[in-house]
Amino acid sequence: MKEAAPVPEAYADVVRRSDACPFARRLGMRVTAIEGDRVRVSMPTAGMENGHGTTHGGAIFALADQAFGIAGNLSGEDQIGLSAYIQYLSVPAGATLEAVARKVSETEKTSLYAVEVYSGDRMVASFEGVGFKIGVPAQKE
């Protein structure tokens, strides 16, 4: 996995809001890059094991959902998740997971995002999320 790349200034507010999310901070999630239409978010897996000793599916889902949320808010119009679906493809083996999110399509009120979750070079999950556009965020004074 790459070191964090500088975040383009146009997306700095979205990244600041995601970095301030207590849940994401508790899980150690961080934006590692925003490249074109792709958002990369990483998360360590230590302490997130299930009863089988592998990374808990809820942790994998949370990482994918965080990447989806960030990608969905890059345009400057706030979105919330309307629905999400995940397929677990393999057991994560690394110490860190990385989610890569991208927009697939959108309408006036909704959007569809695809997120792939990786453990090293191996894809461990495929996630689809539908966002609902709720408007432009309030400006800080």
Secondary structure by P-SEA (a helix, b strand, c coil): ccccccccccaaaaaaaaaacaaaaaaccccccccccbbbbbbbccccccccccccaaaaaaaaaaaaaaaaacccccccccbbbbbbcccccccbbbbbbbbccccccbbbbbbbbbccccccbbbbbbbbbcccccccc
